[in-house]
Amino acid sequence: MNIIAWIILGLLAGAIAKWIFPGHQGGGFLATMFLGIIGAFIGGTLIGLIQTGKLQLVGASLTIPGVFVAVLGAIIAIWLWGLLNRG
């Protein structure tokens, strides 16, 4: 997938995940995009693990199911970030 598609997927998935997840996450435009891209990798890897039984780094694609998987991955990323920053 090219870089423009990753940016679009990252912005879309990050914004939806921040809207769904309760609480204030902070961060701006770049943080939302980065969160969505990380979410696409987390979600894609988890779906690949479920489908094939092998742990491999796979990113979600810019499709409806891919966005859904990326949003789920971004929610997991928000939750993990919250655990790390409890301070």
BAVEX-468398 format. One line per field, with one value per residue: residue number from 1; residue in three letters; x, y, z of N, C-alpha, C in turn. Coordinates in steps of 0.1 Angstrom, whole numbers. Each point is the difference from the previous one (the first is absolute). Layout:
// BAVEX-468398
i <- NUM,...
aa <- Ala,...
n_u <- X,...
n_v <- Y,...
n_w <- Z,...
ca_u <- X,...
ca_v <- Y,...
ca_w <- Z,...
c_u <- X,...
c_v <- Y,...
c_w <- Z,...
// end
This chain:
// BAVEX-468398
i <- 1,2,3,4,5,6,7,8,9,10,11,12,13,14,15,16,17,18,19,20,21,22,23,24,25,26,27,28,29,30,31,32,33,34,35,36,37,38,39,40,41,42,43,44,45,46,47,48,49,50,51,52,53,54,55,56,57,58,59,60,61,62,63,64,65,66,67,68,69,70,71,72,73,74,75,76,77,78,79,80,81,82,83,84,85,86,87
aa <- Met,Asn,Ile,Ile,Ala,Trp,Ile,Ile,Leu,Gly,Leu,Leu,Ala,Gly,Ala,Ile,Ala,Lys,Trp,Ile,Phe,Pro,Gly,His,Gln,Gly,Gly,Gly,Phe,Leu,Ala,Thr,Met,Phe,Leu,Gly,Ile,Ile,Gly,Ala,Phe,Ile,Gly,Gly,Thr,Leu,Ile,Gly,Leu,Ile,Gln,Thr,Gly,Lys,Leu,Gln,Leu,Val,Gly,Ala,Ser,Leu,Thr,Ile,Pro,Gly,Val,Phe,Val,Ala,Val,Leu,Gly,Ala,Ile,Ile,Ala,Ile,Trp,Leu,Trp,Gly,Leu,Leu,Asn,Arg,Gly
n_u <- 9,-4,9,-6,-1,12,3,-7,4,12,-3,-6,8,10,-7,-3,12,5,-8,3,13,-4,-2,10,3,-4,10,7,2,13,-4,-11,7,9,-9,-6,12,3,-12,4,12,-5,-10,8,9,-9,-5,12,2,-12,2,13,-1,4,10,-6,9,-13,-1,-10,-9,0,-7,-12,2,8,-9,-9,8,3,-13,-3,10,-5,-11,6,5,-12,-5,9,-2,-12,3,7,-10,-3,13
n_v <- -12,10,10,4,-12,-1,12,-3,-12,6,10,-8,-10,9,7,-11,-5,12,0,-13,1,-4,13,7,-2,12,8,3,7,3,3,6,6,3,4,6,4,3,5,5,3,5,7,4,2,6,6,3,3,6,6,3,5,9,4,9,9,3,9,6,-3,8,-9,-2,-12,6,9,-9,-8,11,2,-13,0,11,-6,-11,8,5,-12,-5,10,-2,-13,4,8,-10,0
n_w <- 0,-8,1,-11,-4,4,-5,-11,0,3,-8,-9,1,1,-9,-7,2,-3,-10,-2,2,12,4,5,-13,-3,-3,-10,-11,3,13,-5,-10,8,8,-11,-4,12,1,-12,5,11,-6,-10,10,8,-10,-4,13,0,-11,2,12,-9,8,-8,-3,1,-10,6,-9,-10,7,-2,-4,-9,-2,0,-6,-8,0,-2,-9,-5,3,-4,-10,-1,1,-9,-8,2,-2,-11,-2,8,2
ca_u <- -9,9,0,-12,-11,3,-4,-15,-4,4,-8,-13,0,3,-11,-11,3,0,-14,-6,6,-4,11,7,13,9,7,-6,-2,10,-2,-11,5,10,-8,-7,9,4,-12,-2,9,-4,-12,4,7,-9,-8,9,2,-13,-2,10,7,14,2,8,-3,-9,-8,-13,-1,-10,-13,-10,5,13,-2,-5,12,9,-6,2,14,2,-6,9,12,-4,-1,14,6,-6,6,14,0,-8,7
ca_v <- 12,12,9,9,-9,-2,13,1,-10,4,11,-5,-10,7,9,-8,-6,10,3,-11,-3,10,7,10,-5,11,-2,8,-6,-10,-11,-8,-8,-11,-9,-8,-9,-10,-8,-9,-11,-8,-7,-9,-11,-9,-7,-10,-11,-7,-7,-10,-6,5,14,8,14,3,12,0,7,11,-5,0,-9,4,11,-6,-6,10,7,-9,1,13,0,-7,9,11,-6,-3,13,4,-8,4,14,2,9
ca_w <- 0,0,12,1,5,14,7,1,9,13,4,2,11,12,4,4,12,11,2,7,13,9,6,-8,-4,-4,-13,-11,-13,-3,9,-5,-11,5,7,-9,-7,10,1,-12,2,11,-4,-11,6,8,-10,-6,10,1,-13,-4,12,0,4,-10,0,-12,2,-6,-12,0,-3,11,11,5,9,12,7,5,11,12,4,6,13,8,1,10,13,4,3,13,10,2,5,12,8
c_u <- 9,-2,-12,-12,3,-4,-15,-5,3,-9,-14,-1,3,-11,-12,3,0,-15,-7,5,-3,12,7,14,10,6,-8,-1,10,-1,-11,4,9,-8,-8,9,5,-12,-2,10,-4,-12,3,8,-9,-10,8,3,-12,-2,10,6,15,1,9,-6,-7,-8,-13,0,-11,-13,-9,5,14,-1,-6,11,9,-6,1,14,3,-6,9,12,-3,0,14,7,-5,6,15,1,-8,6,-6
c_v <- 12,9,8,-9,-3,12,1,-11,3,11,-5,-9,7,9,-8,-6,10,4,-11,-2,12,7,10,-6,10,-3,7,-9,-12,-12,-9,-9,-11,-11,-10,-9,-11,-10,-9,-12,-10,-9,-10,-12,-10,-8,-10,-12,-9,-9,-11,-7,3,14,6,14,3,12,-1,9,11,-5,1,-10,4,12,-5,-6,10,8,-9,0,13,1,-8,8,11,-6,-3,13,6,-8,5,14,3,9,3
c_w <- 0,12,1,6,15,8,1,9,14,6,3,12,13,5,5,14,12,3,8,14,10,6,-9,-3,-3,-14,-11,-13,-2,10,-4,-11,4,8,-9,-8,9,2,-12,1,11,-5,-11,5,7,-10,-7,9,2,-13,-3,11,1,4,-10,-1,-13,3,-7,-13,0,-7,12,12,6,9,13,8,5,12,13,5,6,14,9,3,11,14,6,4,14,12,3,6,12,10,13
// end
